[in-house]
Amino acid sequence: MMRARLLLYRLSSTLLGQAILSALSFGVSVPFLRQKTAGTGKAREPARKRPFLVLITVDTEAGYVSKDERRVWQKEAPEAFQGYHAGIRNLRRIFSKHGVRATFFLSTHCFSSAGGEYARIITELKGLLKEGHEIGLHPHPDSDRALQKKLGREFPATSCFFYDTGQLLEFINSSKRLIGEHLGKPAESAIKSIRWGNWALNTDGAKAVAASGFLVDSSATPGIAGHEGDSRKFDWKKAHGHSPWRLSSTDYADCQSTAQRGSGVLEIPIATFSFFGKAMRADPQYSVLLRKAFARYHAHADRSQHPFPFVVMTHSSEATLREGSPTKAALELENFIAFAKTFPDVEFTTALEARNKYLKN
Ligand SMILES: [Zn+2]
C-alpha cells in the first residue's frame, strides 16, 4: 500500500511518469457521483446553476519531502519544523500569486518549537490570517508535543477510535487554547473548522466536534478506509456521497443526515475518486489523475440546489524539501490552481465561506 503510493509520487514527479499516468487516466471514475432518479434507473443530468466551489485545504504539520520523493511525517520527525515555516511560506507565495485563499488545518504541535524557528512559524501563521486564509484545527494527539505538554501526558493514537468523547473534547479545547495563547484570542475565536488527524473521526469525535462550536468538519473521505488495526484507523467506507451533509452525532458516516437529524456542523468531504478500482483522495501530487477527476466532478456534480464544494487536500510538509525549497508537489498544486481557473463557475473559497455559501444556496 505504502509502496504503491510512493511509486505514484515518483511517477507523478517525472515527465515520463506523467505521460504514463495520462495514458492510463481513462481509469479514473467517481463512484456515487451521479445519482439515479428514483424508479427510472436513469442517471439524471444535473442542473449547473450554482457555483463550483474549490477548497484548497492544507493539513499543517511538521515534516518534509526527501530528495527521493519520500514523505517524512510529523510522527517520524517531530523536530522537522520546516514543515510549518518553510511549508507555509512556499504555499503563501503560490496562493498570493494566484489570488487564492485556502484553509490551513493546524496541528498545534508547532507551538512546541523554540527560538528562531518558533518566531518564523508565528510570522507565517499571522501572515496567513492577514491574507484572509482560514485557520482550522487538525488534532494529532500522538505526535503533538505542545498538546501533550499542556495535558501533562502522552497519547498512543491519533484516531478518535481510541478515545471517549470527554477525552476528545479535552484535545479540542486544549488545542484551541494553545492557539489563543500563541496567536491571540481573536484567532482562537475564529476557529470554526476542523479536520481530524488522519481523517480519523468517528461518532464520539462527531459529538465532541458538535459540542465545541465548530461549524465545518472536513475529515470525510467518502468510500475510503485505512489503517484498520493500528493507531491511525479511519473508516469512511459507508459514506457513499460527495455532497455535504449535516454531521450526525449518532452515526458519523451517515451522509444522508439532514438538518432535522444532524448537528449544526456541516460535513464538507474531501473529494475522492477511483483509479482502476483504487480509492484515492483529491491530492495535487497525482496531478494528472486529479485533473481528470476534477473535470468529472465539474461536469456531473449536482449544483441545482446548492453550490458544490470540491475539496482538495495537501500537507504543508509536502510543500518543502528538507532545506526549505519548494517541492514538485507544490508546483503541481500551483498547476492545478491554474487548471481549475479555466473552468466556468469556479470560485476558490475557504471552508467556513463554503459552508455559508452552501447553506445560503
Ligand atoms: Zn495530519
Boltz pocket constraint, residues with backbone or C-beta under 6 A from the ligand:
constraints:
  - pocket:
      binder: B
      contacts: [[A, 59], [A, 61], [A, 138], [A, 140], [A, 196], [A, 197], [A, 198]]
      max_distance: 6.0
